[in-house]
Amino acid sequence: MFAILRNARNPLLRIGVVLSALWLAACQPGGGNTGQRIDTSDTVAVALLVPGGSGQPGDETLALSLQQAAQLAIADLQGVKIDLRVYNTGASPALAAQMANKAVDDGAKVILGPVFAESANAVGLAVANRNVNVLSFSNNADIAGGNVFVLGQTFQNTANRLVGYAASHGKRRILIVNDQTPAGEVGARAIQNAISRSGATFAGKASYSFSQQGVASAVPGIASRVKAGDVDALFLTADTAGALPMLAQLLPDQGVSAQQTTFIGLTRWDIPNATLSIPGLQGGWFAMPDPGPNLQFQSRYQAAYGSAPHPIAGLAYDGVAAIGALVRSGRPDALTRSGLTQGAGFVGVNGIFRLLPDGTNERALSVVEIRNGQTVVIEGAPRSFGGAGL
């Protein structure tokens, strides 16, 4: 069990693989078919905004990994001419907005990045009146809309996938267990939305204050609710760096195990990998991208650059790959909203994905179960969305 629940500043300001982000009430630009028309026979300028220049080692590592992943994607494009220009935004929303305007001055037809939600929101607002779309690396659905799209895996996407799978496999009565944090409340709403869409049964919601004492105080009540006999699954918003290890210990101590009442995770339980060895999580489910394409990407990145990619570096590859596929289509409106949201989506390093008209995305995800400290795919990610498009 971990020593103390995380109470740092960073998880509420940045996206990351644990999906802890600042959930902004974004002042969104208007809708319509935003975006620049392009000449697909000519070179298309694409701006890549990365968090370099902040002075923080983690930001510099992330910035380099995003840039290198984007360059790997550029090298894979065939018959498409893209001029990728990189701009450092630091960790400042104001600087991100400034760099976005500079990128458009330099001829950028679309902006890829930035990472952090506040910066992505600022960039969207800065270039909205210049009719340029932004494909941010954020996973924060609250900043999506208008000319801003998010490429990161969203809570709603994950919740839809897992609730749909649970309902179709006899786990229909779902109790939500969430942190009393901004991300925890947003996650709980996403799960409840997914339950209502899937035809599953909302068995209630149990929340806890984000502290060791808060978790310890809440567990007996959660266990009592499960033992009432009308709960098939616990859907947890907790991540591996927060309350998850403590819940995984205390719930079984109260007679609630993942083998009897399935534990379902809104976040990745394999990062760090050591989490998979926690006894209380054996038999639990979570969602992850198609392992095959992702492993191929990691191998190619390692061979090209001599190091492993950052966990979200694949988003930069996906963004370039999508832009390249659209440019290859020959459509002058390829980078407008109607082009970006074409129905069949795109193939990326995490499997297929598509951008939705509301600025969020849908990613094809695998459902995995933890068995003996390993992840076992129990339902693979879909290979197509169907419909018209690429």
PLY file of the C-alpha trace (Angstrom):
ply
format ascii 1.0
element vertex 390
property float x
property float y
property float z
element edge 389
property int vertex1
property int vertex2
end_header
0.00 0.00 0.00
1.32 3.41 -0.87
2.39 5.84 1.82
0.27 8.85 0.96
-2.32 9.81 -1.61
-0.99 12.21 -4.20
-1.83 15.84 -3.53
0.58 17.48 -5.96
-0.11 20.44 -8.22
0.83 18.81 -11.50
-1.95 16.21 -11.87
-4.56 18.98 -11.87
-2.78 20.93 -14.55
-1.61 18.44 -17.13
-2.79 15.50 -19.08
-0.92 12.28 -18.62
-1.29 8.56 -18.93
-3.27 8.49 -15.70
-5.78 10.94 -17.19
-5.61 13.50 -14.38
-6.35 16.85 -15.96
-7.74 20.25 -15.18
-11.36 20.12 -16.29
-11.91 23.54 -17.76
-15.15 25.26 -18.52
-13.73 26.35 -21.84
-14.83 29.53 -23.57
-15.27 27.77 -26.87
-15.05 29.30 -30.33
-18.03 28.97 -32.63
-18.86 25.88 -34.66
-19.49 25.63 -38.38
-17.18 24.07 -40.92
-14.04 25.66 -39.52
-10.60 25.15 -41.02
-8.38 26.10 -43.90
-8.89 24.90 -47.45
-5.68 23.55 -48.97
-4.02 22.75 -52.28
-3.29 19.04 -51.85
-0.89 19.04 -54.79
1.36 21.50 -52.94
3.26 21.27 -49.66
0.99 21.69 -46.63
2.44 23.49 -43.61
1.62 21.85 -40.27
2.56 23.36 -36.90
3.58 21.09 -34.03
3.32 22.77 -30.62
5.31 21.01 -27.89
6.09 21.93 -24.24
9.80 22.57 -24.83
11.45 25.55 -23.19
9.70 25.30 -19.83
12.90 24.40 -18.00
11.28 21.28 -16.55
13.10 18.04 -17.49
9.83 16.15 -17.84
8.49 18.72 -20.29
11.66 18.62 -22.34
11.56 14.82 -22.54
7.92 14.91 -23.59
8.55 17.63 -26.17
11.39 15.68 -27.78
9.40 12.45 -27.83
6.39 14.12 -29.47
8.63 15.72 -32.08
10.42 12.47 -32.86
7.14 10.53 -33.12
5.79 13.15 -35.52
8.95 12.91 -37.62
8.60 9.12 -37.72
5.08 9.59 -39.08
6.31 12.10 -41.68
8.83 9.52 -42.90
6.00 7.00 -43.35
3.87 9.26 -45.54
3.81 8.40 -49.21
2.80 10.81 -51.94
2.11 13.58 -49.44
4.18 16.71 -48.92
3.98 18.09 -45.39
6.20 20.82 -43.98
6.25 20.11 -40.22
7.36 23.11 -38.17
7.98 22.79 -34.43
7.19 25.54 -31.91
8.07 25.45 -28.21
5.27 26.61 -25.92
6.82 25.96 -22.52
4.13 25.41 -19.89
2.51 28.81 -20.46
-0.94 29.16 -22.07
-0.04 32.72 -23.06
3.15 31.59 -24.80
1.23 28.75 -26.46
-1.25 31.26 -27.89
1.61 33.46 -29.07
3.34 30.55 -30.80
0.06 29.48 -32.41
-0.38 32.90 -33.95
3.24 32.84 -35.13
2.65 29.43 -36.70
-0.34 30.74 -38.63
1.68 33.80 -39.68
4.25 31.31 -40.99
1.59 29.62 -43.10
0.35 26.72 -40.93
-2.94 25.30 -42.20
-3.57 23.21 -39.08
-2.05 23.03 -35.59
-1.03 19.76 -33.92
-0.76 20.11 -30.12
-0.22 21.49 -27.54
-0.37 18.98 -24.69
-1.78 20.70 -21.63
-5.47 21.54 -21.46
-5.12 25.20 -20.52
-2.63 25.78 -23.33
-4.78 23.94 -25.87
-7.78 26.03 -24.86
-5.73 29.23 -25.22
-4.44 28.17 -28.64
-7.95 27.41 -29.87
-9.17 30.82 -28.83
-6.10 32.56 -30.28
-6.54 31.18 -33.80
-10.32 30.81 -33.94
-10.78 34.07 -35.85
-8.07 32.92 -38.25
-10.10 29.83 -39.16
-7.46 27.26 -38.18
-8.26 23.92 -36.53
-6.30 22.61 -33.54
-5.66 18.90 -32.92
-4.51 18.99 -29.31
-2.87 16.17 -27.38
-5.15 16.78 -24.40
-7.65 14.18 -23.20
-9.85 16.84 -21.60
-13.24 16.83 -23.28
-14.18 20.13 -21.65
-11.89 22.05 -24.01
-13.20 20.28 -27.12
-15.47 22.07 -29.56
-15.35 24.87 -32.07
-11.94 24.66 -33.73
-10.39 22.47 -30.98
-10.22 18.67 -31.14
-8.68 16.41 -28.50
-6.61 13.39 -29.55
-6.10 11.93 -26.09
-8.20 9.00 -24.89
-11.21 10.50 -23.09
-13.06 9.26 -20.03
-16.29 8.99 -22.03
-14.68 6.84 -24.72
-13.23 4.49 -22.09
-16.44 4.35 -20.08
-18.54 3.58 -23.16
-16.28 0.69 -24.13
-16.11 -0.90 -20.70
-19.76 -0.47 -19.75
-20.83 -1.88 -23.11
-18.62 -4.91 -22.63
-19.74 -5.40 -19.02
-23.43 -5.19 -19.88
-23.05 -7.72 -22.68
-21.28 -10.16 -20.36
-23.72 -10.22 -17.48
-22.24 -7.38 -15.41
-25.24 -5.08 -15.76
-25.66 -3.62 -12.25
-22.79 -1.18 -11.90
-21.81 0.81 -8.80
-19.59 3.83 -9.46
-16.76 4.48 -6.98
-15.02 7.82 -7.47
-12.63 10.34 -5.99
-14.10 13.63 -4.82
-11.80 15.51 -7.18
-12.53 17.37 -10.44
-11.25 14.44 -12.52
-13.06 11.91 -10.33
-16.38 13.70 -10.69
-15.98 14.05 -14.46
-15.09 10.37 -14.66
-18.15 9.42 -12.63
-20.40 11.42 -14.95
-18.86 9.70 -17.96
-19.53 6.28 -16.45
-23.12 7.18 -15.58
-23.66 8.48 -19.13
-22.29 5.21 -20.49
-24.59 3.20 -18.23
-27.65 5.07 -19.46
-26.62 4.61 -23.10
-25.88 0.90 -22.79
-29.03 -0.24 -21.05
-27.08 -1.33 -17.98
-28.39 -0.53 -14.50
-27.00 2.33 -12.41
-26.59 0.75 -8.97
-25.54 4.00 -7.32
-22.46 6.06 -6.63
-20.02 5.92 -3.73
-17.46 8.69 -3.44
-14.64 9.39 -1.00
-12.51 12.37 -0.10
-9.08 12.25 -1.70
-7.08 11.23 1.36
-6.09 8.05 3.11
-8.62 8.66 5.84
-11.28 9.43 3.26
-10.70 6.13 1.47
-10.53 4.14 4.70
-13.77 5.70 5.94
-15.63 5.03 2.71
-14.66 1.38 2.17
-16.98 -0.21 4.78
-19.98 1.56 3.24
-18.96 0.49 -0.28
-18.55 -3.10 0.90
-21.94 -3.05 2.63
-23.56 -1.75 -0.56
-22.00 -4.56 -2.61
-23.05 -7.21 -0.09
-26.67 -6.11 -0.44
-26.62 -8.38 -3.49
-27.62 -6.13 -6.36
-24.18 -5.05 -7.60
-22.35 -6.95 -10.34
-19.39 -4.61 -10.82
-17.55 -1.70 -9.22
-16.43 0.91 -11.74
-13.48 2.79 -10.18
-12.18 6.20 -11.28
-9.04 5.89 -9.12
-5.65 5.76 -10.83
-2.53 3.84 -9.95
-0.75 6.88 -8.48
-3.71 7.73 -6.26
-6.29 5.71 -4.35
-6.33 2.52 -6.44
-3.72 0.53 -4.47
-5.49 1.33 -1.20
-8.92 0.40 -2.55
-7.47 -2.83 -3.94
-6.27 -3.75 -0.47
-9.12 -2.56 1.74
-12.07 -3.77 -0.34
-10.92 -7.44 -0.28
-10.26 -7.03 3.45
-13.98 -6.19 3.72
-14.97 -9.26 1.72
-15.33 -7.63 -1.70
-13.07 -9.21 -4.32
-12.64 -8.65 -8.03
-13.27 -12.36 -8.62
-16.81 -12.10 -7.18
-17.74 -8.50 -8.00
-15.79 -7.38 -11.04
-13.57 -4.33 -10.55
-13.51 -2.11 -13.65
-10.98 0.70 -14.09
-11.48 4.00 -15.90
-7.71 4.50 -16.03
-4.81 2.35 -17.21
-3.89 -0.14 -14.50
-0.71 -1.27 -16.25
1.17 2.01 -15.79
3.37 1.47 -13.90
3.54 -2.22 -14.71
4.05 -3.13 -11.05
0.39 -2.31 -10.39
-0.56 -5.52 -12.20
0.91 -7.56 -9.36
-1.44 -6.14 -6.70
-3.42 -9.15 -5.40
-6.71 -7.26 -5.08
-6.73 -6.31 -8.76
-6.48 -9.86 -10.11
-9.58 -10.46 -12.21
-10.12 -6.73 -12.74
-10.83 -5.16 -16.13
-9.63 -2.00 -17.83
-9.32 -0.76 -21.40
-6.25 -0.09 -23.47
-5.37 0.52 -27.11
-4.81 -2.41 -29.46
-1.48 -3.81 -28.17
-0.26 -4.92 -31.61
0.10 -1.56 -33.39
1.38 0.08 -30.22
4.14 -2.49 -29.74
5.17 -2.05 -33.39
5.38 1.70 -32.87
7.46 1.33 -29.72
9.84 -1.03 -31.49
10.26 1.27 -34.49
10.72 4.32 -32.26
13.34 2.50 -30.17
15.21 1.46 -33.30
15.11 4.97 -34.75
16.01 6.98 -31.64
17.61 4.57 -29.19
15.06 5.09 -26.43
11.46 4.26 -25.61
8.77 6.78 -26.59
6.90 8.78 -23.99
3.53 7.10 -23.21
1.60 9.78 -25.12
4.09 10.26 -27.97
1.92 8.09 -30.19
-0.63 10.92 -30.28
1.80 12.98 -32.36
2.22 10.10 -34.78
-1.56 9.70 -34.97
-2.07 13.39 -35.66
0.43 13.48 -38.51
-0.90 10.20 -39.93
-4.45 11.56 -39.94
-3.41 14.83 -41.58
-1.37 12.91 -44.16
-4.29 10.61 -44.99
-6.60 13.58 -45.43
-4.16 15.45 -47.65
-3.71 12.30 -49.73
-7.47 12.23 -50.34
-7.03 15.27 -52.61
-9.92 17.15 -51.04
-9.44 20.92 -50.72
-11.59 20.81 -47.57
-9.57 17.95 -46.06
-8.49 19.97 -43.00
-11.85 21.58 -42.32
-14.21 20.23 -39.68
-16.11 18.14 -42.24
-12.87 16.57 -43.46
-11.43 15.89 -40.01
-14.63 14.22 -38.82
-15.11 11.84 -41.76
-16.81 8.72 -40.50
-14.41 5.81 -41.02
-11.61 7.50 -39.11
-7.89 6.84 -39.29
-5.32 4.18 -38.48
-2.86 5.19 -35.77
-0.26 3.60 -33.55
-2.94 2.82 -30.97
-5.36 1.34 -33.47
-8.19 3.06 -35.29
-9.67 6.36 -34.13
-11.93 9.09 -35.40
-12.64 12.68 -34.50
-16.21 13.56 -33.60
-18.15 16.72 -34.46
-18.15 17.82 -30.80
-14.33 17.92 -30.83
-13.83 14.71 -28.85
-12.74 11.39 -30.31
-13.60 7.73 -30.43
-10.76 5.23 -30.15
-11.09 1.51 -30.66
-10.04 -0.10 -27.39
-9.28 -3.60 -26.19
-10.76 -4.85 -22.93
-8.17 -6.60 -20.79
-8.27 -8.61 -17.58
-5.49 -8.88 -15.03
-4.52 -12.51 -14.50
-1.50 -13.62 -12.49
0.08 -10.19 -12.80
-0.34 -10.04 -16.58
-2.81 -8.38 -18.93
-4.93 -10.76 -20.99
-7.05 -9.37 -23.82
-10.60 -10.64 -23.31
-12.07 -8.69 -26.22
-9.92 -7.17 -28.93
-10.26 -3.65 -30.26
-12.53 -3.25 -33.31
-10.66 -2.91 -36.61
-13.11 -0.54 -38.33
-15.87 1.93 -37.58
-17.66 1.36 -40.90
-19.30 4.17 -42.81
-17.88 6.39 -45.52
-14.40 7.82 -45.47
-10.80 6.67 -45.43
0 1
1 2
2 3
3 4
4 5
5 6
6 7
7 8
8 9
9 10
10 11
11 12
12 13
13 14
14 15
15 16
16 17
17 18
18 19
19 20
20 21
21 22
22 23
23 24
24 25
25 26
26 27
27 28
28 29
29 30
30 31
31 32
32 33
33 34
34 35
35 36
36 37
37 38
38 39
39 40
40 41
41 42
42 43
43 44
44 45
45 46
46 47
47 48
48 49
49 50
50 51
51 52
52 53
53 54
54 55
55 56
56 57
57 58
58 59
59 60
60 61
61 62
62 63
63 64
64 65
65 66
66 67
67 68
68 69
69 70
70 71
71 72
72 73
73 74
74 75
75 76
76 77
77 78
78 79
79 80
80 81
81 82
82 83
83 84
84 85
85 86
86 87
87 88
88 89
89 90
90 91
91 92
92 93
93 94
94 95
95 96
96 97
97 98
98 99
99 100
100 101
101 102
102 103
103 104
104 105
105 106
106 107
107 108
108 109
109 110
110 111
111 112
112 113
113 114
114 115
115 116
116 117
117 118
118 119
119 120
120 121
121 122
122 123
123 124
124 125
125 126
126 127
127 128
128 129
129 130
130 131
131 132
132 133
133 134
134 135
135 136
136 137
137 138
138 139
139 140
140 141
141 142
142 143
143 144
144 145
145 146
146 147
147 148
148 149
149 150
150 151
151 152
152 153
153 154
154 155
155 156
156 157
157 158
158 159
159 160
160 161
161 162
162 163
163 164
164 165
165 166
166 167
167 168
168 169
169 170
170 171
171 172
172 173
173 174
174 175
175 176
176 177
177 178
178 179
179 180
180 181
181 182
182 183
183 184
184 185
185 186
186 187
187 188
188 189
189 190
190 191
191 192
192 193
193 194
194 195
195 196
196 197
197 198
198 199
199 200
200 201
201 202
202 203
203 204
204 205
205 206
206 207
207 208
208 209
209 210
210 211
211 212
212 213
213 214
214 215
215 216
216 217
217 218
218 219
219 220
220 221
221 222
222 223
223 224
224 225
225 226
226 227
227 228
228 229
229 230
230 231
231 232
232 233
233 234
234 235
235 236
236 237
237 238
238 239
239 240
240 241
241 242
242 243
243 244
244 245
245 246
246 247
247 248
248 249
249 250
250 251
251 252
252 253
253 254
254 255
255 256
256 257
257 258
258 259
259 260
260 261
261 262
262 263
263 264
264 265
265 266
266 267
267 268
268 269
269 270
270 271
271 272
272 273
273 274
274 275
275 276
276 277
277 278
278 279
279 280
280 281
281 282
282 283
283 284
284 285
285 286
286 287
287 288
288 289
289 290
290 291
291 292
292 293
293 294
294 295
295 296
296 297
297 298
298 299
299 300
300 301
301 302
302 303
303 304
304 305
305 306
306 307
307 308
308 309
309 310
310 311
311 312
312 313
313 314
314 315
315 316
316 317
317 318
318 319
319 320
320 321
321 322
322 323
323 324
324 325
325 326
326 327
327 328
328 329
329 330
330 331
331 332
332 333
333 334
334 335
335 336
336 337
337 338
338 339
339 340
340 341
341 342
342 343
343 344
344 345
345 346
346 347
347 348
348 349
349 350
350 351
351 352
352 353
353 354
354 355
355 356
356 357
357 358
358 359
359 360
360 361
361 362
362 363
363 364
364 365
365 366
366 367
367 368
368 369
369 370
370 371
371 372
372 373
373 374
374 375
375 376
376 377
377 378
378 379
379 380
380 381
381 382
382 383
383 384
384 385
385 386
386 387
387 388
388 389
